[in-house]
C-alpha cells in the first residue's frame, strides 16, 4: 500500500501576490513538509462495501477544506477513474470547523483529517486497487494547492479500525437525531439568480451557528449565509447564482442544508417549500 506525494515539487508562494501587500520575498515550501497522507484499509461491511479512510496529517497550524469550503477555501477534487474493481465511493465527512481570516469565512479541518470513504467494489470477492488523483487546498497565512496520487491495494475482510470509527462518530447528525421539528425554504428571484431563505425549527447547536447551502449543482455559486436565531427557530438566507448568469430551476430535493455549531453539526437533506 503506497501513497505517493510529489515531494520533489517545490512551490513558490508570495504573500505579496496572495494578499496584495508590499514586496515580500517568496518562500520556497515543499508539499511533503506540510502534508502527509496514508490509506487506512478498514474493514468489509455486512453489506459488502469496504469502509476505509484517507488519513491526512498537516503541519502545525495548517488546514485543509471541507467539501463546501466557503469563499476563502479551495474545494477538494477526487479522480478515481484509474482504480480497478471500483464501482463507487461514498464520502462520510466528519464535522468541520469554521475559520475566519481577513474578513473571509472558510470551512475545513486543522492539522488532521481522517476522511472515511466507503468503497463499492464491482466484484466484492476480488481486491480493490485504489488509484486516485487528489487535489486539495492547504492553508495557514498563505494558501497553496496540493496534489497527491494514491495507490493502494485493499484485500481481505480487514478489521475494525478505532480511528475510522471515531471519524464516523463525528459525522453531522441527521435532522431527526438533532431534534429538527420542521424546515421550510422560500425562493425569490434576484437579478442574477435566486435568493433562498430557510426557516428551521431546530434546537441550538452551540455558540455562533453557521448554515451552509449545497444545491447539488457544481455550477452554482452560493453566498455565505446570513444567519439569525429567534429562540427555537433558525433563519438563514443566501444568494444562489448559476455560472451562466442565467435563471435556473432549483431542485429542492437535491439541496443539502448543514448547520455547524460549537457543540454539534446537523445535515438535512431537502429544502421543501412552506
Residue pairs with C-beta under 8 A, 6 or more apart in sequence:
1 38
1 39
1 41
1 151
1 152
1 153
1 154
2 151
2 152
3 37
3 38
3 39
3 148
3 149
3 150
3 151
3 152
4 148
4 149
4 150
4 151
5 31
5 32
5 35
5 36
5 37
5 148
5 149
6 31
6 32
6 147
6 148
6 149
7 30
7 31
7 32
9 30
9 31
9 147
10 28
10 29
10 30
11 28
11 29
11 30
11 31
11 144
11 145
12 26
12 27
12 28
13 26
13 27
13 29
13 142
13 144
14 24
14 25
14 26
14 27
15 21
15 24
15 141
15 142
16 22
16 23
16 24
18 142
18 143
19 102
19 142
29 144
31 144
31 146
31 147
33 59
34 58
34 59
34 62
34 138
34 144
34 146
35 56
35 57
35 58
35 59
35 62
35 64
35 136
35 138
35 146
35 148
36 56
36 57
37 54
37 55
37 56
37 57
37 134
37 148
37 150
38 54
38 55
39 52
39 53
39 54
39 55
39 130
39 150
39 152
39 154
40 52
40 53
40 54
40 55
40 114
40 161
40 163
40 164
41 50
41 52
41 152
41 154
41 158
42 50
42 51
42 52
42 53
42 116
42 154
42 158
42 160
42 161
42 164
43 50
43 51
43 157
43 158
43 159
43 160
43 161
44 50
44 51
44 124
44 156
44 157
44 158
45 51
45 118
48 121
48 124
49 90
49 118
49 119
49 120
49 121
50 118
50 119
50 120
50 121
50 128
50 154
50 158
51 116
51 118
51 119
51 164
51 168
52 116
52 117
52 118
52 119
52 130
52 154
52 164
53 114
53 115
53 116
53 117
53 161
53 163
53 164
53 167
54 113
54 114
54 115
54 117
54 134
54 150
55 112
55 113
55 114
55 115
55 163
56 64
56 109
56 112
56 113
56 114
56 115
56 136
57 111
57 112
58 64
58 110
58 111
58 112
58 113
58 138
59 111
59 140
60 111
61 110
61 111
61 140
62 110
62 111
62 138
62 139
62 140
63 97
63 99
63 106
63 108
63 109
63 110
63 111
63 138
63 139
63 140
64 76
64 108
64 109
64 113
64 136
64 137
64 138
64 139
64 146
65 73
65 74
65 75
65 76
65 106
65 107
65 108
65 109
65 136
65 137
66 73
66 93
66 96
66 107
66 108
66 109
67 75
67 76
67 91
67 93
67 214
68 75
68 107
68 212
68 214
68 222
68 258
69 75
69 76
69 106
69 107
69 108
69 137
70 104
70 105
70 106
70 107
70 224
71 104
71 105
71 106
71 223
71 224
72 99
72 101
72 102
72 104
72 105
72 106
73 106
73 107
73 108
73 137
73 139
74 136
74 137
74 139
74 143
74 145
75 137
76 134
76 135
76 136
76 137
77 134
77 135
77 136
78 89
78 132
78 133
78 134
79 132
79 133
79 134
80 86
80 89
80 130
80 131
80 132
82 131
82 132
82 133
83 128
83 129
83 130
83 131
83 132
84 128
84 129
84 131
85 121
85 122
85 123
85 126
85 127
85 128
85 129
86 119
86 120
86 121
86 122
86 128
86 129
86 130
87 120
87 121
87 122
88 119
88 120
89 117
89 118
89 119
89 120
90 117
90 118
90 120
91 115
91 116
91 117
91 118
92 115
92 116
92 117
92 118
92 167
92 168
92 171
93 115
93 171
93 172
94 109
94 113
94 114
94 115
94 116
94 167
94 168
94 170
94 171
95 170
95 171
95 172
95 260
95 264
95 265
96 107
96 108
96 109
96 260
96 265
97 107
97 108
97 109
97 110
98 105
98 106
98 107
98 210
98 260
99 105
99 106
99 107
99 108
99 110
100 106
105 210
105 224
106 139
107 210
107 212
107 260
114 163
114 164
114 166
114 167
115 167
116 164
116 167
116 168
119 128
119 130
119 154
121 128
127 153
127 154
127 155
127 156
128 153
128 154
128 155
129 152
129 153
129 154
130 150
130 151
130 152
130 153
130 154
131 149
131 150
131 151
132 149
132 150
133 147
133 148
133 149
133 150
134 147
134 148
134 149
134 150
135 145
135 146
135 147
136 145
136 146
136 147
136 148
137 143
137 144
137 145
137 146
138 144
138 146
171 267
172 258
172 264
172 265
172 266
172 267
173 264
173 265
173 266
173 267
174 266
174 267
174 268
175 183
175 202
175 266
175 267
175 268
175 269
177 266
178 202
178 203
178 205
178 259
178 264
178 266
179 202
179 203
180 200
180 201
180 202
180 266
180 268
181 201
181 202
181 232
182 199
182 200
182 201
183 198
183 199
183 200
183 201
183 202
183 257
183 268
183 270
183 271
183 272
184 198
184 199
184 272
184 273
184 274
185 196
185 197
185 198
185 199
185 252
185 255
185 257
185 271
185 272
185 273
185 274
186 196
186 197
186 273
186 274
187 194
187 195
187 196
187 197
187 250
187 273
188 194
188 195
188 197
189 195
189 247
190 239
192 241
192 245
193 220
193 239
193 240
193 241
193 242
193 247
193 248
194 239
194 240
194 247
194 248
194 250
195 237
195 238
195 239
195 240
196 213
196 237
196 238
196 239
196 240
196 250
196 271
197 235
197 236
197 237
198 211
198 213
198 235
198 236
198 237
198 257
198 271
199 233
199 234
199 235
199 274
200 233
200 234
200 235
200 236
200 257
200 259
200 268
201 232
201 233
202 232
202 233
202 234
202 259
202 266
203 232
204 229
204 261
205 259
205 260
205 261
205 262
205 263
205 264
205 265
205 266
206 261
206 262
206 263
206 264
207 261
207 262
207 263
208 261
208 262
209 227
209 229
209 234
209 259
209 260
209 261
210 225
210 227
210 259
210 260
210 261
211 225
211 227
211 234
211 236
211 238
211 257
211 258
211 259
211 260
212 222
212 225
212 257
212 258
212 260
213 222
213 225
213 236
213 238
213 240
213 255
213 256
213 257
213 271
214 222
214 255
214 256
214 257
214 258
215 222
215 240
215 250
215 251
215 254
215 255
216 251
216 254
216 255
216 256
217 242
217 248
217 251
217 254
219 242
219 243
219 244
220 240
220 241
220 242
220 243
220 248
221 240
221 241
221 242
221 243
222 238
222 239
222 240
223 238
223 239
223 240
223 241
224 238
225 236
225 237
225 238
226 236
226 237
226 238
227 234
227 235
227 236
228 234
228 235
228 236
229 235
234 259
236 257
240 250
242 248
252 270
252 271
252 272
252 273
253 270
255 269
255 270
255 271
256 267
256 268
256 269
257 267
257 268
257 271
258 265
258 266
258 267
258 268
259 265
259 266
259 268
